[in-house]
Amino acid sequence: MYVNSHLEDYIENLYTGLSINNPAQLNEYVIADRLDIRIYLASDPSEAFYWQEQYYIFINRDLDSQQRWQDFGHELCHILRHSGHQGHMTPPFRELQEWQADNFMYHFCIPTFMLKHIRLPPDQQAAAYVITQFFNVELKFAEERLNRYLRKQFTGGFQVEEQIDTY
């Protein structure tokens, strides 16, 4: 039985609150507009920041549409779930925020509540390819998200470690 995490519930509530209910509606410009976030393409690496009472996300213009969507998910986490300037943080705390933003990105770009409604083929490689088509993500990204989804589905969200009996 699959039980959503708090993050999965948060993302589902975010999307439904924005009236986004299926993969065809996933668009960084629409989402940013509905959240009152300014989004721009830039020549620098993607980043998010707050300036003069406004949130901004700059996405690297050299990325393809899949990479832009993935970067948007990562940067959006910093706006929605973090505070402070990373330049003023200790390296371990900055690393924690980056790990959280990456985790958020996988769930945001391929939301569990949408993924559950897609009929996936039994072959994992074929299933990952289907996910790329529905969610506009790179194949490697889809494979990682599918692995996370299946691992949680079959373990109830807990990592199962092999037990070695010694006699």
C-alpha positions as CSV (number, residue, x, y, z in Angstrom):
1,M,0.0,0.0,0.0
2,Y,1.4,3.4,-1.0
3,V,1.2,6.1,1.7
4,N,2.0,9.7,0.7
5,S,4.7,11.5,2.5
6,H,4.1,15.0,3.8
7,L,6.0,16.4,0.8
8,E,3.7,14.5,-1.6
9,D,0.7,15.8,0.2
10,Y,2.1,19.3,0.1
11,I,2.7,19.2,-3.6
12,E,-0.7,17.7,-4.4
13,N,-2.3,20.5,-2.3
14,L,-0.2,23.1,-4.1
15,Y,-1.2,21.9,-7.5
16,T,-4.9,21.4,-6.7
17,G,-4.9,24.9,-5.2
18,L,-3.6,26.2,-8.5
19,S,-6.2,24.2,-10.4
20,I,-3.6,22.0,-11.9
21,N,-4.7,18.4,-12.0
22,N,-3.1,16.6,-14.9
23,P,0.3,16.5,-16.6
24,A,-0.8,18.4,-19.6
25,Q,-1.3,21.5,-17.3
26,L,2.3,21.4,-16.0
27,N,4.0,24.6,-17.2
28,E,6.6,26.6,-15.3
29,Y,5.3,30.0,-16.6
30,V,1.7,29.3,-15.7
31,I,2.7,28.0,-12.2
32,A,5.0,31.0,-11.6
33,D,2.3,33.4,-12.7
34,R,-0.3,31.8,-10.4
35,L,2.3,32.0,-7.5
36,D,3.2,35.6,-8.3
37,I,6.8,34.6,-9.1
38,R,8.7,36.3,-11.9
39,I,10.5,33.9,-14.2
40,Y,13.2,34.8,-16.7
41,L,15.7,33.1,-18.9
42,A,19.3,34.1,-18.2
43,S,22.8,33.2,-19.3
44,D,23.9,32.3,-15.8
45,P,23.1,29.1,-13.8
46,S,19.6,28.8,-12.6
47,E,18.8,30.4,-9.3
48,A,16.0,31.8,-7.2
49,F,15.9,34.9,-5.0
50,Y,13.8,37.5,-3.2
51,W,14.3,41.2,-3.9
52,Q,12.2,44.2,-3.2
53,E,9.2,42.1,-2.0
54,Q,9.2,40.0,-5.1
55,Y,10.3,36.4,-5.8
56,Y,12.3,35.7,-8.9
57,I,13.5,32.5,-10.7
58,F,16.1,32.8,-13.3
59,I,16.5,29.7,-15.5
60,N,19.6,29.1,-17.7
61,R,18.5,29.8,-21.3
62,D,21.0,27.2,-22.6
63,L,18.9,24.3,-21.1
64,D,16.4,22.4,-23.1
65,S,12.7,22.4,-22.1
66,Q,13.0,19.3,-20.0
67,Q,16.0,20.7,-18.1
68,R,14.3,24.0,-17.6
69,W,11.3,22.3,-16.1
70,Q,13.5,20.3,-13.8
71,D,15.5,23.4,-12.7
72,F,12.3,25.3,-12.2
73,G,11.2,22.6,-9.7
74,H,14.5,22.8,-7.9
75,E,14.5,26.6,-7.6
76,L,10.8,26.7,-6.6
77,C,11.6,24.6,-3.6
78,H,14.0,27.3,-2.4
79,I,11.2,29.9,-2.6
80,L,8.4,27.8,-1.1
81,R,10.2,25.9,1.6
82,H,13.4,27.7,2.5
83,S,14.4,31.1,3.8
84,G,17.6,33.0,4.0
85,H,20.5,33.5,1.7
86,Q,22.6,30.4,1.0
87,G,25.8,32.6,0.9
88,H,25.3,33.2,4.6
89,M,24.8,29.6,5.6
90,T,27.3,27.0,6.8
91,P,28.2,24.4,4.1
92,P,26.3,21.5,5.8
93,F,23.1,23.6,6.0
94,R,23.5,24.7,2.4
95,E,24.0,21.1,1.4
96,L,20.8,20.1,3.3
97,Q,18.8,22.7,1.4
98,E,20.2,21.5,-1.9
99,W,19.3,17.9,-1.1
100,Q,15.8,19.0,-0.1
101,A,15.4,21.0,-3.3
102,D,16.5,18.0,-5.4
103,N,14.0,15.8,-3.6
104,F,11.3,18.4,-4.0
105,M,12.1,18.6,-7.7
106,Y,11.5,14.9,-8.4
107,H,8.1,15.1,-6.7
108,F,7.1,18.4,-8.1
109,C,8.1,17.6,-11.7
110,I,6.4,14.2,-11.6
111,P,3.7,14.5,-8.9
112,T,2.7,11.3,-7.2
113,F,-1.0,12.0,-7.4
114,M,-0.7,12.3,-11.2
115,L,1.8,9.4,-11.6
116,K,-0.7,7.1,-9.8
117,H,-3.2,7.7,-12.6
118,I,-1.0,6.8,-15.5
119,R,-1.0,3.2,-16.8
120,L,2.6,2.3,-17.0
121,P,4.0,-0.7,-18.8
122,P,5.5,-3.5,-16.7
123,D,8.9,-3.0,-18.2
124,Q,10.7,-0.2,-16.1
125,Q,12.6,1.2,-19.1
126,A,9.4,1.5,-21.1
127,A,7.6,2.9,-18.1
128,A,10.3,5.6,-17.7
129,Y,10.0,6.5,-21.3
130,V,6.2,6.9,-20.9
131,I,6.9,9.2,-17.9
132,T,9.2,11.4,-20.0
133,Q,6.3,11.8,-22.5
134,F,3.7,12.8,-19.9
135,F,5.9,15.0,-17.7
136,N,8.5,16.5,-20.1
137,V,11.5,15.3,-18.1
138,E,14.8,13.7,-19.2
139,L,14.9,9.9,-19.3
140,K,17.5,9.7,-16.5
141,F,15.3,11.9,-14.3
142,A,12.2,9.7,-15.1
143,E,14.1,6.6,-14.3
144,E,15.2,8.0,-10.9
145,R,11.7,9.2,-10.1
146,L,10.2,5.8,-11.1
147,N,12.7,4.0,-8.9
148,R,11.9,6.2,-5.9
149,Y,8.1,5.6,-6.5
150,L,8.5,1.8,-6.9
151,R,10.8,1.5,-4.0
152,K,8.4,3.3,-1.7
153,Q,5.4,1.5,-3.1
154,F,6.9,-1.9,-2.4
155,T,8.6,-1.0,1.0
156,G,5.9,1.2,2.5
157,G,8.3,4.1,2.3
158,F,11.0,2.5,4.4
159,Q,14.3,1.3,3.1
160,V,14.7,-2.4,3.5
161,E,18.1,-3.6,4.4
162,E,19.3,-7.1,3.9
163,Q,19.7,-9.0,7.1
164,I,22.7,-11.4,7.4
165,D,22.3,-14.1,9.9
166,T,25.5,-15.3,11.4
167,Y,25.7,-18.6,13.3
